[in-house]
Amino acid sequence: MRVRWFGLFTRLTLRDVAAQLKDAPYKDGSTDGFVVEQLRSDVLEASLIQRLQTTHEAIDPFGFKEQFDVIEYVRTQFRLDSTRNVIELRDPGRSSSKLVSRLLEVLGANFTIEEETVNPLVWANKFSEMVDLYGSIEKVQIGSVALGENTVAQVVVKGSSDVADAAIKFVAPSEYTLEKVQLKLRSARGSVTFQRNSSVVLSAGFDERLMDALRDSLSETKVT
């Protein structure tokens, strides 16, 4: 599962947001619309449902063309958090841009979403401290490593032990961008890949109860 966070800036209360989303609901036959699933004092959980229809063409064994419509329903879940001032998307994929544009369309100028970048290694370390679970950085991806003469490289370092220090020492003192780090949790099943664009990729064994620690550690990483 992939989860991504964006910065959220709004003058609207979550109750106001919920009311406006309910005014743009998904109805039978609609191309898209919102469903409000849960509203609390500081969190709103909802989804954008899209109805996608495509026409396919096939040729039978006798050379005759046949056309048929395929209808697909895509559900994009999101979570607004007024305490942390973020919007959280679950498995956004290509539908994330549609979700953002529809939110801005429905909620207007008082609602702004911005992409944010973080240091993924700092984020991973803060998360480890919060959950108090032993783990190690087993994979690091570093991009934009300056090689000179307008030439850059991408470096991926893997290992069975913590490889973060070795990876950074390898590219230093060149300029570089730390793109991803993968944290393997030893005392619990699963791994987390922390990414520079404020997103994580969670393995199938990741404990959902650790989600709040991911959110809190991200907030602290952005503050610093």
PENORKA-V84528 format. One record per residue. D_CENTER is the distance of its C-alpha to the mean C-alpha in Angstrom with 1 decimal. Layout:
D_CENTER
D_CENTER
//
This chain:
9.1
5.5
3.4
1.6
5.3
8.1
11.8
13.9
17.6
20.0
23.6
23.1
23.2
20.9
24.1
24.6
21.1
21.7
25.1
24.1
21.4
24.3
26.4
24.1
23.9
23.5
27.1
28.8
29.0
26.3
24.0
21.2
21.0
19.3
19.9
19.8
19.5
20.0
21.1
22.0
23.2
20.0
17.2
16.9
15.2
15.5
14.7
15.5
17.8
18.9
22.1
22.3
25.8
26.9
30.5
31.4
34.8
36.7
40.2
42.5
45.1
47.6
45.7
44.8
41.5
39.5
36.5
34.2
31.2
28.0
25.9
22.3
20.3
16.6
14.9
11.5
10.9
9.9
11.3
13.2
14.4
17.6
18.4
15.4
15.1
11.4
9.5
6.8
5.4
6.3
6.7
6.5
8.6
11.4
11.7
9.1
12.0
14.4
12.8
12.8
16.3
17.6
16.6
18.3
21.1
21.8
21.4
23.0
23.5
22.9
19.2
17.1
13.4
12.8
10.5
11.0
11.8
12.9
15.2
13.3
16.8
17.6
14.4
15.3
18.9
18.3
16.4
19.3
21.8
20.5
20.5
23.7
23.0
24.4
22.1
22.2
20.2
21.1
19.3
18.6
17.7
19.4
19.6
22.1
24.8
27.9
30.8
33.1
34.5
31.2
29.9
26.6
25.2
22.2
22.9
21.4
23.2
23.4
25.6
26.5
26.7
24.8
24.5
22.8
26.1
27.7
24.9
25.1
28.9
29.0
27.5
29.1
30.8
29.1
26.4
23.0
19.2
17.4
14.3
13.3
15.0
15.3
16.8
19.1
20.2
23.9
25.1
22.4
21.1
17.8
15.7
12.5
11.3
10.2
9.2
10.7
8.1
6.8
4.2
6.2
8.0
10.5
13.9
15.9
18.0
15.5
17.1
15.2
17.5
15.8
12.7
14.7
15.4
11.8
11.6
15.1
14.9
12.1
14.5
17.4
16.0
15.5
19.0
20.6
//
